[in-house]
Amino acid sequence: MLLEYLMFWARETLSNVRRNPLMSLLAISTVTVGLFILGAFYLALGNLRGAVKSETQKLDMAVILDRDVSAKRRKQIFDAARIPQVQNVTVVLHGEVLNAFKKEHPDIPLEGLEEDSYNPFSDELRIQLKNPATDFFPVRKYFDSLKGHGVLSIRSAQENDIVRTLLGFNRLVAWSGIAALWVMGLAILLIIHNAIRLTIYARRREIRIMELVGATPAFIRIPFVLEGLLYGAVGALIAAMILGPLYTASIRALKPWTQGLISLGDPTLLGSCVGWMLVAGLVFGLLGSWFSVSRSTGDSRP
């Protein structure tokens, strides 16, 4: 019995598509364009987040202490550095800082600076953050507030402007993606809703006959819901087939320009994007068709 129901619903779904080919084509093309745009924003945002994470992981924030800071004040600054955003705090004495500088710059003559009175460097607190992408600038501002109270300056291995620019692009793409989701999502829902509603109107006499012979509302509605799911799935697959090669070609073309600056082309990003596009297509198709049948099949009299 269940197999017969499934076969009936499948035939009715395909029959609905054939009855309105132009509207079906419009629905599928709208889903394709909308999900293509949303997928492009997803890939752009994913690459930007990856670049931000990669760059901020290079940040080695160092809190440089005053040379004459007291042991008590040093302990207070160390305790103040252990805030929730900080994963690890390491004390590096000025002698170790000098030795590290010698290794990094072997051509600079630094002989005779090993004694404390001649060592130009200060003790440092090396800060490792839990989430550098979001916590770097607030934590930096927090330590800046300690300047003049035992803290001489704050140093990081990476220029702030690079990370600030990436974070700005990240926010811009995120907000643009949210706006595109609302606009394109609404367009997809309206097109699928109108396509299903037109099909229901064309078959209103058949629907009425089915009601008279005892068909339940759920039995009548299922083919129309499946039609909406079909529009969403086909549109998502077509969008993925177009977006995938374009994304791969774009990453290949951009790599010579971005190599050494930011990292692009996470191999797992495209797969997750295709999966989310398919889920979004099914959700849009389900919502658009269900909204249409719930308002139309309850009043199917000619």
N, C-alpha and C positions, 0 to 999 in steps of 0.2 A: 504494500500500500504506500509506504513512504517513497519507494522508488518511482511509483506512478505519479505521486505528487511532484517529486523533483523534476521528472520529465515534463510534466505539464507546465510547471513554472518556468523551466528553461525555454520551452517552445513559446510560451506567452511573452517572455522577455525579449527573445529574438524577433518575435512578430511585432512587438511594440517599436523596436528599433527600425525595422523595415518600413513600418507604416509612416514614420516621420523622419526620412533620411536627412533632410536639411537641418532640422532641429537637433537631431542626434549628432550630426557633424559639427554644428555650432557648439553643442555642449562639450564634446570631446576636445575641440580646438581651444575652447575657453579654459578647460581644465589643464590642457597642455601648456598654454601660454602662462597661466597663473602659477602652476607648479614649477615651470622652468624658471620664472623670476624668483620665486621663493627659494628654489634650490640654489640659484646663483648667489643669493644673499647668504644662505646657509654656508656655502663653500667659502665665500669671502670672509665671513665672520669667523669661521673655523680656522682659516689660515692666519688671520690677524691675531686671534687669540693664541695660536701656536707661536707666532713670531714674538708676541708680547711675553709669553712665558719663557721662550728661549732667551730673549734679551735680558729679562729681569732676573733670570737664574744666574746670569753673569755678574750681577751686582754684589760686590763685596763691601758692604757698608762698614766703615770704620769710624768709631767715635774716638777722636784724638784728645787725650787729656792734657791739662796744663802740666808743665814740668814741676811746678812747686805745689801740686795738689797734695793734700794731706792724706794719710792712710785712711782716716775716718771718712773723709769726703769721697775717696776712691771707692770705698765699700758702699757708700750711699748711692753713688752713680751706678755701680755694678748691680745693686738691688733694683734701682729704678729702671735699668735696661731690661729686666726680666718681666716684660709686659706680655699679655696674651698673644700678640701678633709675632713675637720673637720666639723662634725655635731653639736657638742656641746662642750663648754669649761666651766668647773666649777672650781671656786677657793675654795680650801680647806685650811683653816688656820692651822698652826702647832699644835694648841691646839686640833682641831678636829682630826688631824692625830694621835696624842697621844692617844686620847680616843678610836679611832678605833683600834689602836694597842693593847690597854688594853683588849678590847673585844675579839680580835682574840687570844691573848696569856695571859689568866688570871693567869697562873702559874708564870709569870715573875714579880718579885717585881718592881713596877715603882712608888712607893709612893714618894712624894716630888718633882716630876718632873713637876708639873703643872705650876710652875712659868716660865716665858719666859726665864729667864737667865739659867735655868736648863733643859729646854725642849730640847732634842737632835734632834728633828725633825724640818723640815723646811716647809714653805708654799708650796703648790703644785697646779699645774693646771692639772685637770683630763680631758683627751682628749677622746672624743667619735668620731670615724671615720664613715663616710658614707659608705665606702666599705672597710672594714678591709682586705679582701682577697688580694686586689691589692694595697692598699694605705699604709699599715702598715709600710713597710720598707722605702719607700720614705719619709713619714712623720717623721719617727724616725731619718732618716739622716738629715732632715731639722732642727729638734730640736737639734740634736747633734752639728750642726754648731753654736748654740747659747751658747754652754758651754764656761764658762769664761767671759760671758757678762751678768751675772745675773742668769744664769742657772747652777745648780750644777751637775745634772745628770738626766738621763731618766730611768724610771723604768716601767716594764710591768709585769703583773701577770703570764705570760706564757713564757717559755724559747723560745728564737728566733729560736733555732735549730729545734724544732718540726715543727713550721710553715714553716721554710725555706725548710725542707725536703719534707713536703707535697706539697709546691708550686713547688719544683723541679720535683717531680713525676707527678704533674698536667701538667706541661709543656711538660714533656717527653711523657706522654700518649696522649696529645693533638696533638703534632707533629707526633707521630706514627700513630694516627688515621687519620690525613690528608694524610699521605703517603699511608696508607692502602686504603683510599677512592679513591685515584688516581689509584693505581695499580689494586685493585679489581674492581673498576668501569670500567676501560678500558677493563679488561678481560671479564666482563659481557657484555659490549657493543659489543665486537668483536664476542663472541660466539653467541649472539642473532642475530647479523648482518649476520654471516655466516649461521646460521640455516634458517633464512628467505630467504636469497639469494639462498640457495640450494633448498628450496621449490619452489621459483619462477622459477628457472632453470628447475625443474622437470615438472612444469605446464606451460612452456612457450608457447606451442601450444594452450592450452586452453585460455591463456591470449590473445594471438593473435586473436583467434576466437571472443572472447568477444569484443575486440577493433573493429573488422570488423563489428559486428552487432550493434555498436553504444554505447557500455558501456563507461562511462566516466572514466578517470584515478582514480578519487577519489573512485568510486564504485569498481574498481578492487583492489585498494590498501587496503581498509578497512579490509578485512579478514586477510591480512598479518600483519597489525598493531594490530588487535585483538589477533593474535597469539603471537606477542611479549609481549603484555600486559598480556596474559595468562601465559607465561613463568615467567615473573616478579612476578605476584601475587602468583602463586603456589610456586615458590622458596622462596618468602618472608614468606609465611605461614608455610612452612616446617621448615625454619630456626627459626622462632619464636617458633614453637612447640618443637624444640630441645633446643633452648637457654633458654626458660622460666624455665623449670624444673632444668636445670643445674645451672642457676643463683640462683634460690631459694635454692637449695641444697648447693651451695657454700657459700651463705650468712649465712645459718644456721650452716655450719661447721666452718666458720671464726668468728662468733660472740663470742664464748667463749674466743678466743685469742685476739680479738680487743676490748672487752667490757671494758669500762673505759679509753680507749686510744683514739680511733676515732669512729665516728658513721658511720655505714654502713646499707644498705638495705632500702633506701627511697621507701615507698610503691607505689608511683606514677611513679617511674623511669621506671619500667618494662613495664607498660602500654604505656608510651610515646615512649619507645624504639620500641615496637611492631608496633605502629602507624607509626613511621618514617621508619621502615624497609619496611612496606607495601608501603608507599609513594615512597621510594627509588626503590623498585622493579618495581613499575608501571612506574616510570620515566625512569629507565634503559631500561625496555621493550619497552616503547614508542620511546625513542631515537634510540635504536638499530634497531627496525623494520622500523621506518620512514626513517632512513638513508639508509637502505637497499632497500626499495621499491622505494624511490625517485631516486636511481641510477640504478635500475634494470628494473622497469616496463616501463620506457620510451623507452627501447630498447629491446623488447620481441620477436623479430623475431627469428625463429629457424635458 
